[in-house]
Amino acid sequence: MPLFEIPFIAVFTLVLAFIFGTVLASFITCTAGRILAHEDWTRGFSHCDTCGHQLGTADLFPVISYIALGGKCRYCGSRVPIRCLISEVLLGVVFVAVVLFHGRIDAVMVRNLMLAMLMMGISFCDIDGKIIHEGFVTAMLSIWIGALPFVPDLKLYIADKVAACVVFCGAVMLVSYIRTSKGKDPLKPGFLKLMAVCLLYTGFFGGAGMLILTALLKGFVKPFKNTIVPAMSVCTLVFLCVADLVDTGLLYGYIPAILNYMRVF
C-alpha cells in the first residue's frame, strides 16, 4: 500500500513508527544488557541496575518515563544513563526515516524496521562488550530469508545479494589473511558473518557504498574509531534507504548484461 495516497494514513503510520521505535529501543537495549551480563533475556522483568528493584508499568513508558522521573530511578534515586533516552529517541527517528524512504506499507518495510532494531542491539553489544553477538546476526539473517517471498524480481534480487557476498567477503578474507601473515590483529570473530548479512540487505552497489562509508566513519569520525559495528549498522541502514529511491532495474541491470556477455563466449 503506497504510504502517501491518504495523508491521514501517512501521518498515523509515521507516528506509530516513532512510538514503536521507542518501545523496541527500550526492549533491545535491555536485551543487549542482559546478554552482556549473561542473564536470560527471555525471562524476568526489567529492574533497576543499581538497586535491583523491579520496575513498574509507570517506569517503562519510553521517553515519557525518563522525562517524568528526571532521569532517575523512582526507588533509589540513582541516575539512569542518558543513553537510554537517546537510544529510544534515535530508534524512533530511524523508524520514521525508514518508513518515509520506503514509501509504502509492506513486508519489506517491516523487515527493514526489524533490521534497524537488531542493528541497535548488536551495536550496543560491540560498544559495551567488544563482541559481535551471533544471536543478533542469526536473527538478521532469519528476517531477510522470511521476507524473500515479498521481494520483487526475486531471482535478480538473490543473484545481486549473492554476488555482493562473494566479491566483498572474498576481498575482506584476502585482506585479513595478508594482515595476519604480517603479524597484525585478525578481524573480530563474527565480523565476516555480520558483513555478509549486511550485504544480503544492501546488495552489490549498495554494499560497495556501505563498505566505503563504513571505512570512512571508522577512520575519521571519533565516536566510531574504536568500534566498527555501529558504523556498519548506520551505513547499512543509509544504503537501504537510498536503494528505496533507486529503480531496481538500475540496481540489478548488470546481472543480465554479465549473463549475456558469458553466453557470447
Summary of the structure (lengths in Angstrom):
residues: 265
radius of gyration: 20.4
end to end distance: 43.9
largest distance: 74.7
contacts: 788
relative contact order: 0.10
helix: 72%
strand: 2%
